[in-house]
Amino acid sequence: MPTAYIVDALRTAGGKRGGRLAGVHPVDLAAATLDALVTGTGIDPAAIDDVIMGCVSQGGQQAGQVGRNAVLASKVLPESTPAVTIDRQCGSSQQAIQFAAQAVMSGTQDAVIAAGVESMTRVPMGSTAMFHMKEGLGNYKSPGLEAKYPGVIWSQFMGAEMIVRKHGFTKDDLDRFALQSHLRARAATEAGAFKAEIVPIEIETAEGREWHTVDEGIRFDATLEGIAGVKLLSPEGALTAATSSQICDGASAALVVSEEMLKRHNLTPLARIHTLTVTAGDPVIMLEEPLFATDKALTRAGLSIGDIDLYEVNEAFASVPMAWLKHTGADPEKLNVNGGAIALGHPLGASGTKLMSTLLHALKARGGKYGLQTMCEGGGVANVTIVEMC
């Protein structure tokens, strides 16, 4: 079977809701990321067989096939470049990587860009469902779904709280994990660890035009006392806004190619795709599936958790990576070493390729061999991607 290689993976610095990226249309944000990837790798733009764009809230400014629109807004890609937009909830662009790899591994395509975009400022989370419901256009929960899950309210927050209770975590445990995310993100930023993966985005500010290059959500002055003082999201719960992922604007992209394409365009890969896995489980607790997906992925890969040099486990809520650590017995010093979504933000459809960019560049900086990325997703689904550095 042909091998799929990742030549490079890039991301924008995250923007807070209503923050520094709020003035950038998501189509243009995605296009700028595509352009930076193609230009930076040096591949002939005409050689790109497809663009697979993850996006969760496909309405408003992200409607009308945002992936194709990003290609058309590109300054580099020709209009003959196909594109498709996909939604696997928070794992959308991680699934884009896996679809791109599968296309290359099948021999049907040689160069595919996996990407993602989400402007949570311009297209608020949940707005695509709520708008239709308010207009009397129906609910996504069908009679058949209601019959099978009577009275169930699909809530990632409730699932995260269920994980807290199931695994016996305390609020203090969650607060300490959140502080670590900010401390690691601050240290990585100050050390320049993100420089190679961040695409500068030109923005308009009160002081004039400037480049957005630093993740806006990082609390550089974060303290345990400050985090502990944030109000509970539920009086009976343990999670707060400080122990949850930040609403974020951002885009990301990765170039996946065949060995033939490496030779033809004189490209140097960062890594090869080692293992692709996606599983599904309990849709109510919902966010626990990365634990079991990781078990399956490691078995398929013939690896143990100890063989993996770094892990990126999306910090949708602090309880998710904490439960993953407890279940797998993984080394916490290898987890989200440059911080995670609690500090850096979680731009939904863009987070998959965002995490991959951070994972690959962190592995390269540390001389690691294997990296594992996993993402909890709405509906009780999880992707796991294992890469091997070249």
C-alpha positions as CSV (number, residue, x, y, z in Angstrom):
1,M,0.0,0.0,0.0
2,P,1.4,3.5,-0.8
3,T,2.5,5.7,2.0
4,A,1.0,9.0,2.8
5,Y,3.4,11.8,4.0
6,I,2.7,15.1,5.6
7,V,5.0,17.7,4.1
8,D,4.0,20.5,6.5
9,A,1.2,21.6,8.7
10,L,0.4,25.2,9.6
11,R,-2.1,27.2,11.6
12,T,-3.1,30.7,12.4
13,A,-2.6,32.0,15.9
14,G,-5.9,31.8,17.7
15,G,-8.2,34.8,18.1
16,K,-10.6,35.3,21.0
17,R,-14.3,35.7,20.4
18,G,-14.7,39.3,19.2
19,G,-10.9,39.6,19.3
20,R,-8.0,40.2,16.9
21,L,-9.4,37.9,14.1
22,A,-13.0,39.1,14.4
23,G,-12.5,41.4,11.4
24,V,-11.4,38.6,9.0
25,H,-14.0,36.7,7.0
26,P,-13.5,32.9,7.5
27,V,-13.2,32.3,3.8
28,D,-10.3,34.7,3.6
29,L,-8.8,33.3,6.8
30,A,-8.8,29.8,5.4
31,A,-7.5,31.1,2.0
32,A,-4.5,32.8,3.7
33,T,-3.6,29.5,5.4
34,L,-3.9,27.5,2.2
35,D,-1.7,30.1,0.4
36,A,1.0,30.0,3.2
37,L,1.1,26.1,3.0
38,V,1.4,25.9,-0.7
39,T,3.9,28.7,-1.0
40,G,6.0,27.5,2.0
41,T,6.2,23.9,0.8
42,G,7.1,25.0,-2.8
43,I,4.7,22.5,-4.4
44,D,3.2,23.5,-7.8
45,P,-0.3,24.8,-6.9
46,A,-1.7,23.0,-10.0
47,A,-0.5,19.7,-8.6
48,I,-3.0,19.8,-5.7
49,D,-5.7,17.2,-6.4
50,D,-8.1,18.3,-3.8
51,V,-8.7,20.4,-0.7
52,I,-10.7,18.8,2.2
53,M,-11.9,21.5,4.6
54,G,-13.3,20.8,8.0
55,C,-15.9,23.2,9.3
56,V,-18.6,22.6,12.0
57,S,-20.9,25.6,11.7
58,Q,-21.7,25.6,8.0
59,G,-24.0,28.6,7.9
60,G,-23.8,32.3,7.3
61,Q,-20.3,33.3,6.3
62,Q,-19.3,29.6,6.4
63,A,-22.1,28.5,4.2
64,G,-22.0,27.8,0.5
65,Q,-19.2,25.2,0.6
66,V,-16.6,27.2,2.6
67,G,-13.8,24.9,1.4
68,R,-14.4,25.7,-2.3
69,N,-14.9,29.4,-1.5
70,A,-11.5,29.4,0.3
71,V,-9.9,28.0,-2.9
72,L,-11.6,30.6,-5.0
73,A,-10.4,33.3,-2.6
74,S,-6.8,32.0,-2.7
75,K,-4.1,34.0,-4.3
76,V,-2.2,30.9,-5.2
77,L,-4.4,28.0,-6.0
78,P,-6.0,27.9,-9.5
79,E,-9.8,27.8,-9.7
80,S,-9.4,24.3,-11.2
81,T,-8.6,23.0,-7.7
82,P,-11.5,20.9,-6.3
83,A,-12.6,21.3,-2.7
84,V,-15.1,19.7,-0.3
85,T,-16.3,20.7,3.2
86,I,-16.8,18.1,5.9
87,D,-18.3,18.0,9.4
88,R,-17.2,15.4,12.0
89,Q,-17.8,18.0,14.7
90,C,-14.6,18.9,16.6
91,G,-12.7,16.3,14.7
92,S,-13.6,17.7,11.3
93,S,-10.1,18.7,10.1
94,Q,-8.5,15.7,11.8
95,Q,-10.9,13.6,9.7
96,A,-9.8,15.8,6.7
97,I,-6.2,14.5,7.3
98,Q,-7.4,11.0,7.4
99,F,-9.5,11.3,4.3
100,A,-6.5,12.9,2.6
101,A,-4.2,10.1,3.7
102,Q,-6.7,7.5,2.5
103,A,-6.9,9.1,-0.9
104,V,-3.1,9.0,-1.2
105,M,-2.8,5.5,0.2
106,S,-5.5,4.3,-2.2
107,G,-3.5,5.6,-5.1
108,T,-6.3,7.7,-6.4
109,Q,-4.7,11.1,-5.6
110,D,-1.2,12.3,-5.0
111,A,-1.4,15.7,-3.3
112,V,-4.3,16.7,-1.0
113,I,-4.6,19.6,1.4
114,A,-6.4,18.8,4.6
115,A,-7.6,22.0,6.3
116,G,-10.1,23.5,8.7
117,V,-11.6,26.9,9.5
118,E,-14.0,28.2,12.1
119,S,-14.8,31.8,13.0
120,M,-16.7,31.4,16.2
121,T,-17.2,35.1,16.3
122,R,-18.9,35.4,13.0
123,V,-20.7,32.1,13.0
124,P,-21.5,31.4,16.7
125,M,-21.4,27.8,17.9
126,G,-24.9,26.2,17.6
127,S,-26.2,29.0,15.5
128,T,-26.9,26.8,12.5
129,A,-29.4,24.7,14.6
130,M,-30.8,27.5,16.7
131,F,-31.6,29.7,13.8
132,H,-33.7,27.1,12.1
133,M,-35.4,26.1,15.4
134,K,-36.3,29.8,16.1
135,E,-37.7,30.1,12.6
136,G,-40.0,27.1,13.1
137,L,-38.0,25.0,10.7
138,G,-37.7,22.0,12.9
139,N,-35.3,20.2,15.3
140,Y,-32.3,18.0,14.3
141,K,-33.6,15.4,16.8
142,S,-36.0,13.3,14.7
143,P,-38.9,11.2,15.9
144,G,-36.8,8.1,15.4
145,L,-33.9,9.5,17.3
146,E,-36.2,10.6,20.1
147,A,-37.7,7.1,20.3
148,K,-34.3,5.6,20.7
149,Y,-33.0,8.3,23.2
150,P,-36.1,9.6,24.9
151,G,-35.7,12.8,26.7
152,V,-31.9,12.9,26.2
153,I,-30.4,16.3,25.8
154,W,-27.2,16.2,23.7
155,S,-24.7,18.3,25.6
156,Q,-20.9,18.1,25.5
157,F,-20.8,20.1,28.7
158,M,-23.0,17.5,30.5
159,G,-20.9,14.8,29.0
160,A,-17.7,16.5,30.4
161,E,-19.3,16.7,33.8
162,M,-20.3,13.0,33.6
163,I,-16.6,12.2,33.0
164,V,-15.6,14.3,36.1
165,R,-17.9,12.2,38.3
166,K,-17.1,8.8,36.6
167,H,-13.3,9.3,37.1
168,G,-13.5,10.9,40.5
169,F,-11.8,14.2,39.6
170,T,-12.1,17.2,41.9
171,K,-12.5,20.9,40.9
172,D,-9.0,21.4,42.2
173,D,-7.7,18.7,39.8
174,L,-9.4,20.5,36.9
175,D,-8.1,23.9,37.9
176,R,-4.5,22.6,38.2
177,F,-4.7,21.0,34.8
178,A,-6.0,24.3,33.3
179,L,-3.1,26.3,34.9
180,Q,-0.6,23.9,33.4
181,S,-2.1,24.5,29.9
182,H,-1.6,28.2,30.2
183,L,1.9,27.8,31.7
184,R,3.0,25.5,28.9
185,A,1.5,27.7,26.2
186,R,3.2,30.8,27.7
187,A,6.5,29.0,27.9
188,A,6.2,27.8,24.3
189,T,5.3,31.2,23.0
190,E,8.1,32.9,24.8
191,A,10.6,30.3,23.6
192,G,9.4,30.8,19.9
193,A,8.2,27.2,19.7
194,F,5.2,28.2,17.6
195,K,7.0,30.3,15.2
196,A,7.4,27.7,12.5
197,E,3.8,26.6,12.6
198,I,2.0,30.0,12.7
199,V,0.7,31.8,9.6
200,P,0.8,35.6,10.2
201,I,-2.5,37.1,9.4
202,E,-2.7,40.9,8.6
203,I,-5.4,42.6,10.7
204,E,-6.8,46.1,11.3
205,T,-6.4,47.5,14.8
206,A,-6.9,50.8,16.5
207,E,-3.2,51.5,15.9
208,G,-3.3,50.5,12.2
209,R,-2.5,47.4,10.2
210,E,-0.4,44.7,12.0
211,W,0.3,41.0,11.9
212,H,-1.5,38.6,14.2
213,T,1.1,36.0,15.3
214,V,0.4,35.2,19.0
215,D,-2.4,33.1,20.4
216,E,-4.8,35.6,22.0
217,G,-6.3,33.3,24.6
218,I,-3.1,32.6,26.6
219,R,-3.2,34.1,30.1
220,F,0.4,35.1,30.5
221,D,-0.4,36.0,34.2
222,A,-2.4,32.9,35.0
223,T,-2.4,31.7,38.6
224,L,-4.1,28.9,40.4
225,E,-6.0,31.3,42.6
226,G,-7.4,33.2,39.6
227,I,-8.5,30.0,37.8
228,A,-10.0,28.6,41.0
229,G,-12.1,31.8,41.5
230,V,-14.0,31.4,38.2
231,K,-17.7,30.8,38.6
232,L,-19.0,27.2,38.2
233,L,-20.9,26.6,34.9
234,S,-23.3,24.5,36.9
235,P,-23.9,24.7,40.7
236,E,-23.7,21.0,41.1
237,G,-20.7,20.6,38.8
238,A,-17.0,21.1,38.8
239,L,-16.2,22.7,35.5
240,T,-15.8,26.4,34.8
241,A,-15.0,28.5,31.8
242,A,-11.4,28.4,33.0
243,T,-11.3,24.6,32.7
244,S,-13.0,24.5,29.3
245,S,-11.6,25.2,25.8
246,Q,-11.8,28.8,24.7
247,I,-14.1,29.9,21.9
248,C,-11.7,30.8,19.1
249,D,-11.3,32.0,15.6
250,G,-8.7,30.2,13.4
251,A,-7.7,28.2,10.4
252,S,-5.2,25.5,9.7
253,A,-3.9,23.2,6.9
254,A,-1.6,20.3,6.2
255,L,-0.2,19.0,2.9
256,V,-0.5,15.2,2.4
257,V,1.3,13.7,-0.5
258,S,2.5,10.4,-2.0
259,E,6.1,9.2,-2.3
260,E,5.9,9.9,-6.1
261,M,4.9,13.5,-5.4
262,L,7.8,13.9,-3.0
263,K,10.2,12.9,-5.7
264,R,8.5,14.8,-8.5
265,H,8.4,18.1,-6.6
266,N,11.6,17.6,-4.5
267,L,9.6,17.9,-1.3
268,T,10.9,17.0,2.2
269,P,8.3,15.4,4.4
270,L,8.0,16.0,8.1
271,A,6.3,12.7,8.9
272,R,4.4,9.7,7.5
273,I,1.0,8.7,8.4
274,H,1.4,5.5,10.5
275,T,-2.1,4.6,11.7
276,L,-5.6,6.0,11.1
277,T,-8.5,5.2,13.4
278,V,-12.0,6.4,14.0
279,T,-14.5,4.9,16.5
280,A,-17.8,5.7,18.1
281,G,-19.4,4.9,21.4
282,D,-21.8,6.3,24.0
283,P,-23.4,9.4,22.5
284,V,-24.6,10.7,25.9
285,I,-21.3,10.8,27.9
286,M,-20.0,11.6,24.4
287,L,-16.5,12.9,25.1
288,E,-15.0,9.8,26.5
289,E,-14.5,8.0,23.2
290,P,-10.8,9.1,22.7
291,L,-9.9,6.6,25.5
292,F,-11.2,3.6,23.7
293,A,-10.3,4.9,20.2
294,T,-6.7,5.1,21.5
295,D,-6.7,1.5,22.6
296,K,-7.9,0.4,19.2
297,A,-5.3,2.6,17.4
298,L,-2.4,1.3,19.4
299,T,-3.4,-2.3,18.9
300,R,-3.7,-1.7,15.1
301,A,-0.4,0.1,15.1
302,G,1.4,-2.7,17.1
303,L,2.6,0.0,19.5
304,S,2.2,0.6,23.2
305,I,1.5,4.0,24.8
306,G,5.1,4.0,26.0
307,D,6.3,3.9,22.4
308,I,4.7,7.3,21.7
309,D,6.9,10.3,22.2
310,L,4.2,13.0,22.3
311,Y,0.5,13.1,22.5
312,E,-2.0,15.8,21.5
313,V,-5.4,15.2,23.2
314,N,-7.8,18.1,22.6
315,E,-8.6,20.0,25.8
316,A,-12.3,20.4,25.0
317,F,-12.7,20.3,28.8
318,A,-10.0,19.5,31.3
319,S,-11.8,16.3,32.3
320,V,-11.3,14.8,28.8
321,P,-7.4,14.6,28.6
322,M,-7.3,13.9,32.3
323,A,-9.5,10.8,31.8
324,W,-7.4,9.9,28.8
325,L,-4.3,10.0,30.9
326,K,-5.9,7.9,33.6
327,H,-7.2,5.3,31.2
328,T,-4.0,4.9,29.1
329,G,-1.4,5.3,31.8
330,A,0.3,7.8,29.5
331,D,3.1,10.0,30.7
332,P,1.6,13.4,31.6
333,E,4.9,15.1,30.7
334,K,4.3,14.1,27.0
335,L,0.8,15.4,26.8
336,N,0.0,18.7,25.1
337,V,3.6,19.9,25.9
338,N,3.0,23.4,24.4
339,G,-0.4,23.8,26.0
340,G,-3.8,23.0,24.7
341,A,-7.2,24.4,23.9
342,I,-7.8,25.7,27.4
343,A,-5.1,28.2,26.7
344,L,-4.8,28.3,22.9
345,G,-8.4,28.0,21.9
346,H,-10.5,25.5,20.1
347,P,-11.7,26.7,16.7
348,L,-13.9,23.7,16.2
349,G,-13.5,22.6,12.6
350,A,-9.9,23.9,12.5
351,S,-8.7,22.2,15.6
352,G,-7.7,18.9,13.9
353,T,-5.1,20.2,11.6
354,K,-4.2,22.8,14.3
355,L,-3.3,20.1,16.7
356,M,-1.4,18.2,14.0
357,S,0.7,21.3,13.2
358,T,1.7,21.7,16.9
359,L,2.3,17.9,17.3
360,L,4.6,17.7,14.3
361,H,6.6,20.8,15.0
362,A,7.0,19.8,18.7
363,L,8.2,16.3,17.7
364,K,10.7,17.8,15.3
365,A,12.0,20.2,18.0
366,R,12.5,17.3,20.4
367,G,13.8,14.7,18.0
368,G,10.8,12.4,18.7
369,K,9.7,9.6,16.5
370,Y,6.0,8.8,17.1
371,G,3.2,11.2,17.8
372,L,-0.5,10.5,18.6
373,Q,-3.4,12.9,18.2
374,T,-6.9,12.3,19.3
375,M,-10.1,14.4,19.5
376,C,-13.4,14.0,21.3
377,E,-16.3,14.7,19.0
378,G,-20.1,15.3,19.2
379,G,-22.1,12.2,19.1
380,G,-19.6,10.0,20.9
381,V,-17.1,9.8,18.0
382,A,-13.3,10.0,18.2
383,N,-10.4,10.1,15.7
384,V,-6.9,8.9,16.5
385,T,-4.0,9.6,14.1
386,I,-0.5,8.2,14.7
387,V,2.4,9.7,12.8
388,E,6.0,8.7,12.5
389,M,8.6,11.4,11.9
390,C,10.8,11.1,8.8
